Amino acid sequence: MSTANRKYKDSVFVDLFSEDEKAKENFLSLYNALHGTNLQLSCPVENIRLDNVMYMNIINDVSCLVDNKIIVLAEHQSTINENMPLRFLEYIARLYEKIQAPTDRYLRKLSKIPTPEFYVFYNGTDDYPESTILKLSDAFIVKPDCLPLELSVKVFNINKNKGAEVLSRCKTLEDYSLFVEEVRKQTQLDSENGFTNAVKICIEKGILQEYLMRKSREVINMLIAEYDYDTDIAVQRAEEREIAFADGSYQTKLETAKLMKGMNYPISDICTISGLNKEEIEAL
């Protein structure tokens, strides 16, 4: 399922379910867990990931064509982004452009397309429910009785303590959840050697054992790249806020958000109109 010459670093999640030599087996295991099916390894699975669309340098998405469906998976380690449905809308439009012949859209006869499904696997530290659904229509400023467009994203909290049922049906996803938990724990204990220690401990515990024994150095490099990327983004956002605050625009956003919050607008609407994120609004 792998694709050559990627222009950015993949995450461990993406490598497991899209790029590794056993990615097809892992992906089908997850697909079967989500759908209650029993597709076998002989089932055709086509990797149709896009280059560098959802993120800037590290792409945490998996996109596959299987069983007449486009399955789009995304890992989310930070606070859940409530704009994910809009991002997936932009993403799926590009996927359809990629897989459909340019002339098909002009045919008189209906051109059939694979059914899209969207999933986010959350493993951050916020208190988030076991599962929820994000809808594109939640972002509409005006919501008519008959929606002209909708896109739903199923979000699963895959932290082990949340007990998402999908973990019990997919061993690779369960092991990945435990791996992330161990990485988080070990990096807090030892910032310099945390990644290496986490990989070693997981191998000893039998968590993703075969995968980590085979690719330990690559996995550590991926973890370092993810950490560096997250750090860079945090610094960039802090700098942007300083600049915005200096020219007064950030203060204006805060005042707008305060006013809307006082009028009991939904958080998603306040995010859309003010440009602030959920944490900034909840802190007001």
C-alpha positions as protocol buffer text, in pm:
chain_id: "A"
residue {
  index: 1
  type: MET
  ca { x: 0 y: 0 z: 0 }
}
residue {
  index: 2
  type: SER
  ca { x: 297 y: 230 z: 27 }
}
residue {
  index: 3
  type: THR
  ca { x: 368 y: 519 z: -206 }
}
residue {
  index: 4
  type: ALA
  ca { x: 719 y: 627 z: -293 }
}
residue {
  index: 5
  type: ASN
  ca { x: 895 y: 961 z: -263 }
}
residue {
  index: 6
  type: ARG
  ca { x: 672 y: 1128 z: -4 }
}
residue {
  index: 7
  type: LYS
  ca { x: 761 y: 1494 z: 42 }
}
residue {
  index: 8
  type: TYR
  ca { x: 694 y: 1495 z: 415 }
}
residue {
  index: 9
  type: LYS
  ca { x: 730 y: 1279 z: 723 }
}
residue {
  index: 10
  type: ASP
  ca { x: 456 y: 1030 z: 799 }
}
residue {
  index: 11
  type: SER
  ca { x: 331 y: 963 z: 1149 }
}
residue {
  index: 12
  type: VAL
  ca { x: 342 y: 620 z: 1314 }
}
residue {
  index: 13
  type: PHE
  ca { x: -37 y: 603 z: 1272 }
}
residue {
  index: 14
  type: VAL
  ca { x: -10 y: 655 z: 897 }
}
residue {
  index: 15
  type: ASP
  ca { x: 279 y: 414 z: 864 }
}
residue {
  index: 16
  type: LEU
  ca { x: 85 y: 140 z: 1044 }
}
residue {
  index: 17
  type: PHE
  ca { x: -233 y: 175 z: 838 }
}
residue {
  index: 18
  type: SER
  ca { x: -105 y: 299 z: 502 }
}
residue {
  index: 19
  type: GLU
  ca { x: 268 y: 265 z: 436 }
}
residue {
  index: 20
  type: ASP
  ca { x: 416 y: -31 z: 624 }
}
residue {
  index: 21
  type: GLU
  ca { x: 457 y: -372 z: 461 }
}
residue {
  index: 22
  type: LYS
  ca { x: 169 y: -496 z: 678 }
}
residue {
  index: 23
  type: ALA
  ca { x: -41 y: -182 z: 632 }
}
residue {
  index: 24
  type: LYS
  ca { x: -305 y: -357 z: 421 }
}
residue {
  index: 25
  type: GLU
  ca { x: -359 y: -621 z: 687 }
}
residue {
  index: 26
  type: ASN
  ca { x: -380 y: -352 z: 956 }
}
residue {
  index: 27
  type: PHE
  ca { x: -615 y: -135 z: 752 }
}
residue {
  index: 28
  type: LEU
  ca { x: -853 y: -423 z: 676 }
}
residue {
  index: 29
  type: SER
  ca { x: -856 y: -517 z: 1044 }
}
residue {
  index: 30
  type: LEU
  ca { x: -962 y: -162 z: 1129 }
}
residue {
  index: 31
  type: TYR
  ca { x: -1215 y: -149 z: 844 }
}
residue {
  index: 32
  type: ASN
  ca { x: -1372 y: -474 z: 965 }
}
residue {
  index: 33
  type: ALA
  ca { x: -1383 y: -338 z: 1322 }
}
residue {
  index: 34
  type: LEU
  ca { x: -1567 y: -27 z: 1205 }
}
residue {
  index: 35
  type: HIS
  ca { x: -1815 y: -210 z: 983 }
}
residue {
  index: 36
  type: GLY
  ca { x: -1865 y: -549 z: 1146 }
}
residue {
  index: 37
  type: THR
  ca { x: -1741 y: -715 z: 828 }
}
residue {
  index: 38
  type: ASN
  ca { x: -1484 y: -984 z: 758 }
}
residue {
  index: 39
  type: LEU
  ca { x: -1298 y: -869 z: 449 }
}
residue {
  index: 40
  type: GLN
  ca { x: -997 y: -1089 z: 382 }
}
residue {
  index: 41
  type: LEU
  ca { x: -642 y: -995 z: 285 }
}
residue {
  index: 42
  type: SER
  ca { x: -725 y: -1085 z: -76 }
}
residue {
  index: 43
  type: CYS
  ca { x: -971 y: -791 z: -91 }
}
residue {
  index: 44
  type: PRO
  ca { x: -839 y: -509 z: -316 }
}
residue {
  index: 45
  type: VAL
  ca { x: -732 y: -197 z: -125 }
}
residue {
  index: 46
  type: GLU
  ca { x: -601 y: 108 z: -311 }
}
residue {
  index: 47
  type: ASN
  ca { x: -408 y: 379 z: -131 }
}
residue {
  index: 48
  type: ILE
  ca { x: -535 y: 714 z: -266 }
}
residue {
  index: 49
  type: ARG
  ca { x: -378 y: 956 z: -20 }
}
residue {
  index: 50
  type: LEU
  ca { x: -328 y: 1312 z: -132 }
}
residue {
  index: 51
  type: ASP
  ca { x: 4 y: 1493 z: -112 }
}
residue {
  index: 52
  type: ASN
  ca { x: 35 y: 1751 z: 163 }
}
residue {
  index: 53
  type: VAL
  ca { x: -324 y: 1875 z: 185 }
}
residue {
  index: 54
  type: MET
  ca { x: -457 y: 1849 z: 540 }
}
residue {
  index: 55
  type: TYR
  ca { x: -136 y: 1945 z: 715 }
}
residue {
  index: 56
  type: MET
  ca { x: 181 y: 2130 z: 618 }
}
residue {
  index: 57
  type: ASN
  ca { x: 464 y: 1884 z: 680 }
}
residue {
  index: 58
  type: ILE
  ca { x: 328 y: 1585 z: 865 }
}
residue {
  index: 59
  type: ILE
  ca { x: 19 y: 1417 z: 727 }
}
residue {
  index: 60
  type: ASN
  ca { x: -185 y: 1215 z: 975 }
}
residue {
  index: 61
  type: ASP
  ca { x: -441 y: 1090 z: 727 }
}
residue {
  index: 62
  type: VAL
  ca { x: -508 y: 757 z: 558 }
}
residue {
  index: 63
  type: SER
  ca { x: -725 y: 744 z: 247 }
}
residue {
  index: 64
  type: CYS
  ca { x: -810 y: 413 z: 83 }
}
residue {
  index: 65
  type: LEU
  ca { x: -1049 y: 289 z: -181 }
}
residue {
  index: 66
  type: VAL
  ca { x: -1205 y: -40 z: -66 }
}
residue {
  index: 67
  type: ASP
  ca { x: -1538 y: -219 z: -108 }
}
residue {
  index: 68
  type: ASN
  ca { x: -1672 y: 67 z: -328 }
}
residue {
  index: 69
  type: LYS
  ca { x: -1605 y: 315 z: -49 }
}
residue {
  index: 70
  type: ILE
  ca { x: -1349 y: 587 z: 14 }
}
residue {
  index: 71
  type: ILE
  ca { x: -1240 y: 551 z: 374 }
}
residue {
  index: 72
  type: VAL
  ca { x: -1063 y: 856 z: 515 }
}
residue {
  index: 73
  type: LEU
  ca { x: -900 y: 815 z: 855 }
}
residue {
  index: 74
  type: ALA
  ca { x: -727 y: 1087 z: 1054 }
}
residue {
  index: 75
  type: GLU
  ca { x: -538 y: 1076 z: 1381 }
}
residue {
  index: 76
  type: HIS
  ca { x: -580 y: 1368 z: 1620 }
}
residue {
  index: 77
  type: GLN
  ca { x: -352 y: 1412 z: 1921 }
}
residue {
  index: 78
  type: SER
  ca { x: -423 y: 1773 z: 2011 }
}
residue {
  index: 79
  type: THR
  ca { x: -758 y: 1933 z: 2098 }
}
residue {
  index: 80
  type: ILE
  ca { x: -1029 y: 1820 z: 1857 }
}
residue {
  index: 81
  type: ASN
  ca { x: -1065 y: 2066 z: 1570 }
}
residue {
  index: 82
  type: GLU
  ca { x: -1435 y: 2130 z: 1518 }
}
residue {
  index: 83
  type: ASN
  ca { x: -1362 y: 2240 z: 1162 }
}
residue {
  index: 84
  type: MET
  ca { x: -1271 y: 1885 z: 1062 }
}
residue {
  index: 85
  type: PRO
  ca { x: -1591 y: 1840 z: 853 }
}
residue {
  index: 86
  type: LEU
  ca { x: -1495 y: 2141 z: 639 }
}
residue {
  index: 87
  type: ARG
  ca { x: -1140 y: 2014 z: 601 }
}
residue {
  index: 88
  type: PHE
  ca { x: -1270 y: 1671 z: 502 }
}
residue {
  index: 89
  type: LEU
  ca { x: -1505 y: 1833 z: 249 }
}
residue {
  index: 90
  type: GLU
  ca { x: -1210 y: 2001 z: 80 }
}
residue {
  index: 91
  type: TYR
  ca { x: -1015 y: 1677 z: 102 }
}
residue {
  index: 92
  type: ILE
  ca { x: -1283 y: 1451 z: -50 }
}
residue {
  index: 93
  type: ALA
  ca { x: -1339 y: 1694 z: -338 }
}
residue {
  index: 94
  type: ARG
  ca { x: -973 y: 1660 z: -431 }
}
residue {
  index: 95
  type: LEU
  ca { x: -990 y: 1282 z: -395 }
}
residue {
  index: 96
  type: TYR
  ca { x: -1282 y: 1262 z: -638 }
}
residue {
  index: 97
  type: GLU
  ca { x: -1084 y: 1475 z: -883 }
}
residue {
  index: 98
  type: LYS
  ca { x: -798 y: 1230 z: -847 }
}
residue {
  index: 99
  type: ILE
  ca { x: -991 y: 907 z: -903 }
}
residue {
  index: 100
  type: GLN
  ca { x: -1250 y: 1022 z: -1158 }
}
residue {
  index: 101
  type: ALA
  ca { x: -1180 y: 1065 z: -1526 }
}
residue {
  index: 102
  type: PRO
  ca { x: -1205 y: 1438 z: -1616 }
}
residue {
  index: 103
  type: THR
  ca { x: -1469 y: 1365 z: -1882 }
}
residue {
  index: 104
  type: ASP
  ca { x: -1700 y: 1166 z: -1648 }
}
residue {
  index: 105
  type: ARG
  ca { x: -1853 y: 1476 z: -1490 }
}
residue {
  index: 106
  type: TYR
  ca { x: -1982 y: 1587 z: -1831 }
}
residue {
  index: 107
  type: LEU
  ca { x: -2154 y: 1260 z: -1922 }
}
residue {
  index: 108
  type: ARG
  ca { x: -2533 y: 1265 z: -1956 }
}
residue {
  index: 109
  type: LYS
  ca { x: -2557 y: 933 z: -1774 }
}
residue {
  index: 110
  type: LEU
  ca { x: -2511 y: 937 z: -1398 }
}
residue {
  index: 111
  type: SER
  ca { x: -2148 y: 876 z: -1310 }
}
residue {
  index: 112
  type: LYS
  ca { x: -2132 y: 656 z: -1001 }
}
residue {
  index: 113
  type: ILE
  ca { x: -1876 y: 742 z: -732 }
}
residue {
  index: 114
  type: PRO
  ca { x: -1746 y: 555 z: -424 }
}
residue {
  index: 115
  type: THR
  ca { x: -1926 y: 636 z: -99 }
}
residue {
  index: 116
  type: PRO
  ca { x: -1708 y: 842 z: 137 }
}
residue {
  index: 117
  type: GLU
  ca { x: -1672 y: 775 z: 509 }
}
residue {
  index: 118
  type: PHE
  ca { x: -1478 y: 993 z: 752 }
}
residue {
  index: 119
  type: TYR
  ca { x: -1323 y: 892 z: 1083 }
}
residue {
  index: 120
  type: VAL
  ca { x: -1108 y: 1073 z: 1338 }
}
residue {
  index: 121
  type: PHE
  ca { x: -919 y: 881 z: 1606 }
}
residue {
  index: 122
  type: TYR
  ca { x: -853 y: 1105 z: 1903 }
}
residue {
  index: 123
  type: ASN
  ca { x: -578 y: 1019 z: 2152 }
}
residue {
  index: 124
  type: GLY
  ca { x: -512 y: 1355 z: 2315 }
}
residue {
  index: 125
  type: THR
  ca { x: -529 y: 1439 z: 2685 }
}
residue {
  index: 126
  type: ASP
  ca { x: -854 y: 1640 z: 2689 }
}
residue {
  index: 127
  type: ASP
  ca { x: -1161 y: 1484 z: 2849 }
}
residue {
  index: 128
  type: TYR
  ca { x: -1342 y: 1387 z: 2530 }
}
residue {
  index: 129
  type: PRO
  ca { x: -1635 y: 1141 z: 2497 }
}
residue {
  index: 130
  type: GLU
  ca { x: -1585 y: 786 z: 2373 }
}
residue {
  index: 131
  type: SER
  ca { x: -1742 y: 876 z: 2041 }
}
residue {
  index: 132
  type: THR
  ca { x: -1923 y: 1165 z: 1878 }
}
residue {
  index: 133
  type: ILE
  ca { x: -2021 y: 1296 z: 1537 }
}
residue {
  index: 134
  type: LEU
  ca { x: -1910 y: 1629 z: 1394 }
}
residue {
  index: 135
  type: LYS
  ca { x: -2130 y: 1773 z: 1120 }
}
residue {
  index: 136
  type: LEU
  ca { x: -2055 y: 2029 z: 853 }
}
residue {
  index: 137
  type: SER
  ca { x: -2399 y: 2185 z: 906 }
}
residue {
  index: 138
  type: ASP
  ca { x: -2301 y: 2284 z: 1261 }
}
residue {
  index: 139
  type: ALA
  ca { x: -2081 y: 2551 z: 1099 }
}
residue {
  index: 140
  type: PHE
  ca { x: -2361 y: 2699 z: 886 }
}
residue {
  index: 141
  type: ILE
  ca { x: -2445 y: 3055 z: 991 }
}
residue {
  index: 142
  type: VAL
  ca { x: -2796 y: 3004 z: 853 }
}
residue {
  index: 143
  type: LYS
  ca { x: -2929 y: 2648 z: 875 }
}
residue {
  index: 144
  type: PRO
  ca { x: -3236 y: 2583 z: 657 }
}
residue {
  index: 145
  type: ASP
  ca { x: -3485 y: 2306 z: 732 }
}
residue {
  index: 146
  type: CYS
  ca { x: -3365 y: 2117 z: 428 }
}
residue {
  index: 147
  type: LEU
  ca { x: -2985 y: 2111 z: 430 }
}
residue {
  index: 148
  type: PRO
  ca { x: -2832 y: 2158 z: 85 }
}
residue {
  index: 149
  type: LEU
  ca { x: -2507 y: 1993 z: 195 }
}
residue {
  index: 150
  type: GLU
  ca { x: -2394 y: 1773 z: 483 }
}
residue {
  index: 151
  type: LEU
  ca { x: -2081 y: 1584 z: 582 }
}
residue {
  index: 152
  type: SER
  ca { x: -2047 y: 1379 z: 900 }
}
residue {
  index: 153
  type: VAL
  ca { x: -1727 y: 1279 z: 1075 }
}
residue {
  index: 154
  type: LYS
  ca { x: -1728 y: 999 z: 1332 }
}
residue {
  index: 155
  type: VAL
  ca { x: -1481 y: 1072 z: 1613 }
}
residue {
  index: 156
  type: PHE
  ca { x: -1354 y: 791 z: 1837 }
}
residue {
  index: 157
  type: ASN
  ca { x: -1161 y: 859 z: 2156 }
}
residue {
  index: 158
  type: ILE
  ca { x: -903 y: 579 z: 2144 }
}
residue {
  index: 159
  type: ASN
  ca { x: -744 y: 649 z: 2480 }
}
residue {
  index: 160
  type: LYS
  ca { x: -755 y: 315 z: 2658 }
}
residue {
  index: 161
  type: ASN
  ca { x: -926 y: 457 z: 2968 }
}
residue {
  index: 162
  type: LYS
  ca { x: -1222 y: 569 z: 2754 }
}
residue {
  index: 163
  type: GLY
  ca { x: -1288 y: 212 z: 2647 }
}
residue {
  index: 164
  type: ALA
  ca { x: -1391 y: 279 z: 2288 }
}
residue {
  index: 165
  type: GLU
  ca { x: -1547 y: -44 z: 2164 }
}
residue {
  index: 166
  type: VAL
  ca { x: -1356 y: -27 z: 1837 }
}
residue {
  index: 167
  type: LEU
  ca { x: -1033 y: -97 z: 2030 }
}
residue {
  index: 168
  type: SER
  ca { x: -1157 y: -440 z: 2137 }
}
residue {
  index: 169
  type: ARG
  ca { x: -1228 y: -525 z: 1772 }
}
residue {
  index: 170
  type: CYS
  ca { x: -895 y: -411 z: 1625 }
}
residue {
  index: 171
  type: LYS
  ca { x: -577 y: -529 z: 1797 }
}
residue {
  index: 172
  type: THR
  ca { x: -350 y: -298 z: 1598 }
}
residue {
  index: 173
  type: LEU
  ca { x: -552 y: 10 z: 1696 }
}
residue {
  index: 174
  type: GLU
  ca { x: -559 y: -102 z: 2059 }
}
residue {
  index: 175
  type: ASP
  ca { x: -182 y: -155 z: 2056 }
}
residue {
  index: 176
  type: TYR
  ca { x: -133 y: 184 z: 1892 }
}
residue {
  index: 177
  type: SER
  ca { x: -338 y: 346 z: 2170 }
}
residue {
  index: 178
  type: LEU
  ca { x: -120 y: 178 z: 2434 }
}
residue {
  index: 179
  type: PHE
  ca { x: 192 y: 282 z: 2242 }
}
residue {
  index: 180
  type: VAL
  ca { x: 87 y: 649 z: 2241 }
}
residue {
  index: 181
  type: GLU
  ca { x: 11 y: 627 z: 2612 }
}
residue {
  index: 182
  type: GLU
  ca { x: 358 y: 485 z: 2681 }
}
residue {
  index: 183
  type: VAL
  ca { x: 526 y: 750 z: 2464 }
}
residue {
  index: 184
  type: ARG
  ca { x: 342 y: 1023 z: 2654 }
}
residue {
  index: 185
  type: LYS
  ca { x: 443 y: 872 z: 2988 }
}
residue {
  index: 186
  type: GLN
  ca { x: 810 y: 817 z: 2903 }
}
residue {
  index: 187
  type: THR
  ca { x: 864 y: 1159 z: 2746 }
}
residue {
  index: 188
  type: GLN
  ca { x: 731 y: 1321 z: 3063 }
}
residue {
  index: 189
  type: LEU
  ca { x: 975 y: 1116 z: 3271 }
}
residue {
  index: 190
  type: ASP
  ca { x: 1274 y: 1168 z: 3042 }
}
residue {
  index: 191
  type: SER
  ca { x: 1248 y: 1428 z: 2767 }
}
residue {
  index: 192
  type: GLU
  ca { x: 1581 y: 1326 z: 2613 }
}
residue {
  index: 193
  type: ASN
  ca { x: 1539 y: 948 z: 2598 }
}
residue {
  index: 194
  type: GLY
  ca { x: 1161 y: 918 z: 2623 }
}
residue {
  index: 195
  type: PHE
  ca { x: 1095 y: 801 z: 2268 }
}
residue {
  index: 196
  type: THR
  ca { x: 1365 y: 534 z: 2282 }
}
residue {
  index: 197
  type: ASN
  ca { x: 1252 y: 416 z: 2625 }
}
residue {
  index: 198
  type: ALA
  ca { x: 888 y: 396 z: 2512 }
}
residue {
  index: 199
  type: VAL
  ca { x: 976 y: 182 z: 2210 }
}
residue {
  index: 200
  type: LYS
  ca { x: 1186 y: -51 z: 2425 }
}
residue {
  index: 201
  type: ILE
  ca { x: 915 y: -88 z: 2691 }
}
residue {
  index: 202
  type: CYS
  ca { x: 643 y: -155 z: 2434 }
}
residue {
  index: 203
  type: ILE
  ca { x: 853 y: -428 z: 2275 }
}
residue {
  index: 204
  type: GLU
  ca { x: 902 y: -586 z: 2619 }
}
residue {
  index: 205
  type: LYS
  ca { x: 526 y: -567 z: 2686 }
}
residue {
  index: 206
  type: GLY
  ca { x: 434 y: -710 z: 2346 }
}
residue {
  index: 207
  type: ILE
  ca { x: 273 y: -385 z: 2226 }
}
residue {
  index: 208
  type: LEU
  ca { x: 319 y: -351 z: 1848 }
}
residue {
  index: 209
  type: GLN
  ca { x: 610 y: -584 z: 1914 }
}
residue {
  index: 210
  type: GLU
  ca { x: 680 y: -718 z: 1565 }
}
residue {
  index: 211
  type: TYR
  ca { x: 640 y: -375 z: 1407 }
}
residue {
  index: 212
  type: LEU
  ca { x: 862 y: -197 z: 1661 }
}
residue {
  index: 213
  type: MET
  ca { x: 1133 y: -464 z: 1650 }
}
residue {
  index: 214
  type: ARG
  ca { x: 1142 y: -434 z: 1273 }
}
residue {
  index: 215
  type: LYS
  ca { x: 1130 y: -52 z: 1254 }
}
residue {
  index: 216
  type: SER
  ca { x: 1241 y: 87 z: 1590 }
}
residue {
  index: 217
  type: ARG
  ca { x: 1482 y: 345 z: 1448 }
}
residue {
  index: 218
  type: GLU
  ca { x: 1230 y: 465 z: 1186 }
}
residue {
  index: 219
  type: VAL
  ca { x: 958 y: 490 z: 1450 }
}
residue {
  index: 220
  type: ILE
  ca { x: 1180 y: 699 z: 1679 }
}
residue {
  index: 221
  type: ASN
  ca { x: 1263 y: 929 z: 1387 }
}
residue {
  index: 222
  type: MET
  ca { x: 892 y: 968 z: 1311 }
}
residue {
  index: 223
  type: LEU
  ca { x: 818 y: 1053 z: 1674 }
}
residue {
  index: 224
  type: ILE
  ca { x: 1096 y: 1312 z: 1679 }
}
residue {
  index: 225
  type: ALA
  ca { x: 965 y: 1466 z: 1355 }
}
residue {
  index: 226
  type: GLU
  ca { x: 611 y: 1485 z: 1497 }
}
residue {
  index: 227
  type: TYR
  ca { x: 738 y: 1645 z: 1818 }
}
residue {
  index: 228
  type: ASP
  ca { x: 945 y: 1902 z: 1627 }
}
residue {
  index: 229
  type: TYR
  ca { x: 647 y: 1982 z: 1404 }
}
residue {
  index: 230
  type: ASP
  ca { x: 408 y: 2029 z: 1698 }
}
residue {
  index: 231
  type: THR
  ca { x: 662 y: 2251 z: 1871 }
}
residue {
  index: 232
  type: ASP
  ca { x: 712 y: 2464 z: 1558 }
}
residue {
  index: 233
  type: ILE
  ca { x: 336 y: 2511 z: 1517 }
}
residue {
  index: 234
  type: ALA
  ca { x: 295 y: 2611 z: 1882 }
}
residue {
  index: 235
  type: VAL
  ca { x: 571 y: 2873 z: 1846 }
}
residue {
  index: 236
  type: GLN
  ca { x: 422 y: 3006 z: 1521 }
}
residue {
  index: 237
  type: ARG
  ca { x: 79 y: 3044 z: 1681 }
}
residue {
  index: 238
  type: ALA
  ca { x: 223 y: 3224 z: 1980 }
}
residue {
  index: 239
  type: GLU
  ca { x: 409 y: 3465 z: 1752 }
}
residue {
  index: 240
  type: GLU
  ca { x: 97 y: 3525 z: 1543 }
}
residue {
  index: 241
  type: ARG
  ca { x: -101 y: 3610 z: 1855 }
}
residue {
  index: 242
  type: GLU
  ca { x: 164 y: 3855 z: 1971 }
}
residue {
  index: 243
  type: ILE
  ca { x: 157 y: 4033 z: 1635 }
}
residue {
  index: 244
  type: ALA
  ca { x: -222 y: 4032 z: 1622 }
}
residue {
  index: 245
  type: PHE
  ca { x: -250 y: 4165 z: 1976 }
}
residue {
  index: 246
  type: ALA
  ca { x: -6 y: 4446 z: 1895 }
}
residue {
  index: 247
  type: ASP
  ca { x: -221 y: 4581 z: 1614 }
}
residue {
  index: 248
  type: GLY
  ca { x: -545 y: 4540 z: 1808 }
}
residue {
  index: 249
  type: SER
  ca { x: -704 y: 4275 z: 1586 }
}
residue {
  index: 250
  type: TYR
  ca { x: -669 y: 4002 z: 1848 }
}
residue {
  index: 251
  type: GLN
  ca { x: -839 y: 4223 z: 2105 }
}
residue {
  index: 252
  type: THR
  ca { x: -1123 y: 4281 z: 1861 }
}
residue {
  index: 253
  type: LYS
  ca { x: -1164 y: 3905 z: 1818 }
}
residue {
  index: 254
  type: LEU
  ca { x: -1179 y: 3863 z: 2195 }
}
residue {
  index: 255
  type: GLU
  ca { x: -1444 y: 4131 z: 2229 }
}
residue {
  index: 256
  type: THR
  ca { x: -1651 y: 3974 z: 1950 }
}
residue {
  index: 257
  type: ALA
  ca { x: -1624 y: 3632 z: 2113 }
}
residue {
  index: 258
  type: LYS
  ca { x: -1720 y: 3769 z: 2455 }
}
residue {
  index: 259
  type: LEU
  ca { x: -2028 y: 3934 z: 2310 }
}
residue {
  index: 260
  type: MET
  ca { x: -2136 y: 3619 z: 2125 }
}
residue {
  index: 261
  type: LYS
  ca { x: -2068 y: 3402 z: 2429 }
}
residue {
  index: 262
  type: GLY
  ca { x: -2283 y: 3633 z: 2641 }
}
residue {
  index: 263
  type: MET
  ca { x: -2562 y: 3586 z: 2387 }
}
residue {
  index: 264
  type: ASN
  ca { x: -2529 y: 3204 z: 2417 }
}
residue {
  index: 265
  type: TYR
  ca { x: -2410 y: 3143 z: 2062 }
}
residue {
  index: 266
  type: PRO
  ca { x: -2278 y: 2788 z: 2002 }
}
residue {
  index: 267
  type: ILE
  ca { x: -1900 y: 2758 z: 2046 }
}
residue {
  index: 268
  type: SER
  ca { x: -1863 y: 2643 z: 1684 }
}
residue {
  index: 269
  type: ASP
  ca { x: -2032 y: 2964 z: 1559 }
}
residue {
  index: 270
  type: ILE
  ca { x: -1811 y: 3179 z: 1781 }
}
residue {
  index: 271
  type: CYS
  ca { x: -1500 y: 3001 z: 1646 }
}
residue {
  index: 272
  type: THR
  ca { x: -1611 y: 3059 z: 1287 }
}
residue {
  index: 273
  type: ILE
  ca { x: -1697 y: 3426 z: 1325 }
}
residue {
  index: 274
  type: SER
  ca { x: -1427 y: 3541 z: 1570 }
}
residue {
  index: 275
  type: GLY
  ca { x: -1142 y: 3330 z: 1437 }
}
residue {
  index: 276
  type: LEU
  ca { x: -1049 y: 3216 z: 1788 }
}
residue {
  index: 277
  type: ASN
  ca { x: -1014 y: 2851 z: 1884 }
}
residue {
  index: 278
  type: LYS
  ca { x: -1227 y: 2662 z: 2135 }
}
residue {
  index: 279
  type: GLU
  ca { x: -975 y: 2692 z: 2421 }
}
residue {
  index: 280
  type: GLU
  ca { x: -948 y: 3070 z: 2385 }
}
residue {
  index: 281
  type: ILE
  ca { x: -1326 y: 3108 z: 2388 }
}
residue {
  index: 282
  type: GLU
  ca { x: -1380 y: 2878 z: 2686 }
}
residue {
  index: 283
  type: ALA
  ca { x: -1119 y: 3077 z: 2880 }
}
residue {
  index: 284
  type: LEU
  ca { x: -1316 y: 3403 z: 2841 }
}
